[in-house]
Amino acid sequence: MSLILQGVSYQHNDGTILFNQLDSTINTGEHVNLIGANGSGKTTLLQIMAGNIQPSGGKVIVTDVPFYMPQNVISDTGATVAEAARA
């Protein structure tokens, strides 16, 4: 799977800009790290990459549907982490 960010920006409704004009390409088999302070937009960027939310500007191009696993998964089903990831 390839994931391409072209000029991706995100701005909150109150006008706060989290990031502006991000360009990046992640190719199949590559490993990347996303590092930043709390509230800097890491989770928002991952949700944009997964297609869960739309960027304020730019576009995301993916060759396959990415999977986004939230950091906090609440489950009362007794499922294991692996089972929850397959849901």
N, C-alpha and C positions, 0 to 999 in steps of 0.2 A: 504494500500500500504506500502510495506517496501522498503527502499532505503539503499543500502550497498555500502560504499566506501572501496575499498581494495587497499592500497598502491598508491593512486591517487596523481599524480604530474602534475605540469604544468610549462612549460618553454616557454617564448617568443622566437621568431625567433632570437632576438639579444643576447640570452643566459641568460637573466634575469629570475631567478627562482622565481615564485610567491609562490608556496608551494610544499612540497616534502613529499611523503609517508604518505598521510592522510588516516587514517582508522576511520570509523564511521558507525554506524547503526542507522537509524531513522525508528521506527516502526509505524504502523497505530495508529493514535490517539495521538501520541507524538507531543509536541510543542517544537521547538528549536529556538534559536536565533543565528544569524550570525553577529558577531560584529568585526569590524576592521577599521583601518584608511583608508582614501581615497587612492585608488591605491593598496591596499593590496591583491586584488584578490577575493573579495566577489562575485561580479557579474560574474566573470569568473567561479568560483566554482559553482554557481547556474546554469549557462549555461551548464556546464559539467554534473551536476546532471540531467538537463532536456534533455540531449542528443543533444543539439544544437551545441556543439563543443566537440572535442575529447581531453582527457587528454594526456599529453606527456608520462605518464606511469600509470600503475595500471588499475583498472577497476571499473565500476559502475554497480551494479546489482539492477534492479528495478522489482517489481512484477506487476506494472501497469505503463502506460505511464504518467509521470509527466507533469504538465502544467507550463510553464514559462511565466510570464507577465512582459514585460520590464518596467523599472521604468518610462520611458518617452514614452508614446504612443501618436503618432501624428495622429489625425483623423479629417478629414474635412467632415465626414459623419453626424455629429450631434449625433452620438451614445452616449448613457450613458456609464459610466464605466462598469456597469454590462453587457451591450450589447457587449462592446468591449472585455470583458473577455471571453465571450462565442464564440467569433469569431474563 
